[in-house]
Amino acid sequence: MSAMTLSHHAREASFWRVLETGACYLLGLLWILPLFYAVWMAVHPPAYEVRFELLAPLTLQNFVDAWNAAPFARYFLNTFALITTILVCQFVVCTLAAYAFARYEFPGKTVVFMLVLIQLMIMPEVLMVENYRTISRLGLVDTVLAMGLPYMASAFGIFLLRQTFLTVPKELDDAARVEGAGPLAVLLKVYVPLARPVYVAYGLVSVSYHWNNLLWPLVITNSVTTRPLTVGLQVFASPDQGVQWSVISAATLMTSAPLLIGFLLFQRQFVQSFMRAGIK
Amino acid sequence: MNSWTGWIKGALAGVAMLGAGAAQAAPVEINFYYPVAIGGPVTKIVEDLIARFEADHPDIKVKPVYSGTYPETISKALTAYRAGQPPEVAVMLSTDMYTLIDEDAIVPFDDFVRTDEDKAWLEGFFPVFMVNSEHDGKTWGVPFQRGTTLFFWNKDAFKEVGLDPEKGPQNWDEVVEFATKLTKREADGNVSRWGMQVPSSLTSYWLLQGYVAQNDGKIADETGTQTRFDSPEVVEALQYWVDLAHKHKVMKPGVIEWATNPKDFFEGRAAMITTTSGNLTNIKTNAPFPFGVQILPEHKKRGAPTSGGNAYIFNGVAPEKQEAAFQFVKWLSSPEQAAEWSIKTGYIAAREDAWATDAMKAYVAEFPGALVPHEQIPYMVPELSTHENQRISRVIDDAIEASLTAKKEPAQALSDAQTEADRILEDYRD
């Protein structure tokens, strides 16, 4: 009797399992279809953009055309410089701010923290004119720093790290202090290592956001030597003529390749970090 | 902003001051923002032109700044202007003129036109292109990259259904008649080829304007404060367009994308299309069959809209920079350069003397299709341009979309649009 119920349960469980797996594959397929289509268009001549023939001739000409349409090598370099600058500064600023908010008492702490949180509710685009004015007073228009500056004191990062630091047991902090560690040593030896998954997750969100950011970099920069990839991609948005989908696909794949490859390589770490950090 | 940016501000202000003293006795430097709205190596063509301008004018240095699409260009230019660092020259939509005037961002050209030569240059533009450049008796922009819509047909498809491949339809009725013959339905009821396709995603008001002009109407008056969306001529025009899809069933119903319309033509899924003159070269290179191109078919008369960008000179920069900017714009739009720009990009040269240059004559002899936009110039009407232009064009675009997708009757959609436009424009009327 009990054996029968068990197998019944087992069968039911396996039915749900299959359904769940099937649904996962279906969603996965839906998600990846546009990417497949982009790859299809990118490696075939324009004539096959909307015709599916398995044996259609393959070509890399679209990539060559895309690469030559704008100084992409330079744009890649600029984008790397931009996201590195932003990420490093964000980590430093957010870590220090989060540490202060999590572990120190000072007058007006709540008010200051609220002010930081308010930043979360304001779209950066609203501040564009004011930011431009500030940047131009600093004499920084058309520099990589100008593109990154408004994003460096990230309220999201401060909030996220503060919450993580709050979960670190006070005993660890105290133990480190008893051993003679100063405030900075405690931060670097106790808090930062424990928050590693959060750094990875936040870093990924930040990198992908700034990799894709267009409007502010376009507005604040003027020369090829500072502008990021997204500005280069705009060359292909040609509303006055028909759009060359195959070249656009090639250019898009080309510019997003480093991110895609990076994600695939470190997929496991990323997924784990996200689970732990609770960002989705 | 927080205290941290304040700290860096102080540190960097010092660096900025060090750099300020360097640029003296050097040539006047001006910034030139330009959008790219077509395929091809536009940035290279622009840089090439500037190199030649600088060789001619050693006292002026032009810094070309590629500024994305048209909407991004006006965002960038206005942001920079409000922050006190406007570019000296920018190419923006001719229909952005009122917005730019309302923002006090641009200065009229009249202040710079002094010599007889200057006057002759300014008077050389086709009047129809100047309507979207003039306001209150002043010239606020000059035509730089202008376009219109043209009518293309697939000659092979014409032969297949027994039509004369050398003659496109000449009026609205012929379009319906030809399109009916050209529409090919499979046994299962699916359409494998539409007779006619008119794009309707984005700025569809522009195509409606063509129909309205052919119907002897006007979509708006020239003060920039009054639209006429609900006038009988406009309603009839939209009704004709909607009927192509829903009554005669010769056009793909629903919204037709700009970007895919030429593609459908190449693939033989549309036998006749309307699209921009900017597509001439695209179609010439990519159509795998012989094609015909002509000006738009007539109804009560011929008619077609203009489009595209003007060059504007900005307010809030030093007078000698504005003067340099004027010299640059004048050079850029003089016959030789206008012809070159037109040949390389497919935009219409906006002055008669550009069409008389040797380069242009040689080009037209080699590619007669290039002459079709010129042929249409006498029938052109200015593009819809009002105060709050982006909102107004949105209102009329939505009305067209609602009609084409059969959500509303054209008359109803247009009367709703007029009410909305009146509400928006009320503040600008005396």
Contacts between the chains, C-beta under 8 A, distances in Angstrom:
chain1	res1	chain2	res2	distance
A	46	B	286	7.2
A	47	B	266	8.0
A	47	B	288	7.8
A	49	B	263	7.0
A	50	B	263	6.9
A	50	B	267	6.7
A	51	B	267	7.7
A	69	B	41	7.1
A	70	B	43	7.3
A	93	B	4	6.3
A	115	B	2	7.9
A	116	B	2	7.6
A	128	B	79	5.3
A	129	B	79	5.4
A	129	B	82	4.6
A	129	B	83	5.7
A	132	B	79	5.3
A	132	B	80	6.5
A	132	B	82	7.6
A	132	B	83	3.7
A	132	B	85	7.4
A	133	B	82	7.8
A	133	B	83	4.2
A	133	B	84	6.7
A	134	B	1	7.2
A	134	B	5	7.7
A	134	B	9	7.4
A	136	B	83	5.6
A	136	B	84	6.8
A	136	B	85	5.1
A	137	B	9	7.6
A	137	B	13	7.2
A	137	B	16	7.8
A	138	B	8	7.8
A	138	B	9	5.8
A	138	B	12	4.6
A	138	B	13	6.3
A	138	B	16	6.1
A	139	B	12	6.8
A	139	B	13	7.4
A	139	B	15	6.7
A	139	B	16	2.6
A	139	B	17	7.8
A	139	B	19	6.3
A	139	B	20	7.7
A	140	B	12	6.5
A	140	B	16	7.6
A	141	B	85	6.7
A	149	B	5	7.0
A	149	B	8	7.8
A	152	B	4	7.9
A	152	B	5	8.0
A	153	B	2	5.4
A	153	B	4	5.8
A	153	B	5	6.8
A	214	B	68	7.8
A	214	B	72	7.9
A	215	B	72	7.2
A	215	B	75	7.1
A	218	B	67	6.9
A	218	B	68	5.2
A	218	B	72	5.8
A	218	B	76	6.1
A	219	B	75	6.6
A	219	B	76	4.7
A	219	B	79	5.2
A	219	B	80	7.3
A	222	B	31	7.0
A	222	B	63	7.0
A	222	B	65	4.4
A	223	B	63	7.9
A	223	B	65	7.6
A	231	B	66	7.7
A	231	B	68	6.9
A	234	B	36	7.3
A	234	B	68	4.6
A	234	B	69	6.3
A	234	B	72	7.1
A	235	B	36	5.6
A	235	B	42	7.7
A	235	B	43	7.1
A	235	B	66	7.6
A	236	B	39	7.5
A	237	B	36	8.0
A	237	B	68	7.9
A	237	B	69	5.5
A	238	B	36	6.9
A	238	B	37	6.0
A	238	B	38	4.9
A	238	B	39	4.6
A	239	B	37	5.5
A	239	B	69	7.0
A	239	B	70	7.9
A	239	B	202	7.0
A	239	B	258	6.3
A	239	B	259	7.7
A	240	B	37	4.1
A	240	B	38	4.7
A	240	B	147	6.3
A	240	B	276	5.6
A	240	B	278	4.0
A	240	B	308	7.6
A	241	B	37	7.9
A	241	B	38	4.8
A	241	B	39	5.4
A	241	B	262	7.7
A	241	B	276	7.0
A	241	B	278	4.9
A	241	B	279	5.3
A	241	B	282	5.2
A	241	B	346	7.4
A	242	B	258	7.8
A	242	B	259	6.1
A	242	B	260	7.8
A	242	B	261	7.1
A	242	B	262	3.6
A	242	B	263	6.2
A	242	B	275	7.6
A	242	B	279	6.0
A	242	B	282	5.2
A	243	B	39	7.9
A	243	B	259	3.9
A	243	B	260	8.0
A	244	B	39	6.0
A	245	B	259	7.8
A	245	B	263	7.9
